[in-house]
Amino acid sequence: MKKLMFAAAAAMSTIFAALMATSACWFWFYQPEEPKSLRED
């Protein structure tokens, strides 16, 4: 029973972390500055 609970908690934590990491990009809250070497100026 403990293994099942730990596995479920790990899976939910992984999904939550992935959603939090990608949601910033989805909603345009996080826009990193492009390095000068990659700019087409």
N, C-alpha and C positions, 0 to 999 in steps of 0.2 A: 504493500500500500504506500509506503514512504517513497519507493522508487517511482511509482506512478505520479505522485504529487510533485516530486522534484523534476521529473521529466516534463510535466505540464507547466510548471512554473518556469522552467528554462525555455520552453517553446514560446510561452506567452511573453517572456522578457525579450527574447530575440525578435519576435514580431513587433513588439512595442518599440524597441530600439530602432529597428529598420524604418518604421513609420515616422518616428520623430526625426530621424536623419534625413529622410527624403521629403518630408512635408515642408520643410523650410524652402526647398527648391521649388516645390509645386506651387506654393503661394507667393513666390518671389520676395520672401522676407530676407533671404540670404543671397546676396549677390557679391561673390568675391571679386576683388579687383583683378583684372587680367594683367599678367606680367608683361612688362615692356617688350620682352623678347618675342611674345606671341602676337603683339598688336600689328595691324597692317596700316601703319601711318605713312 
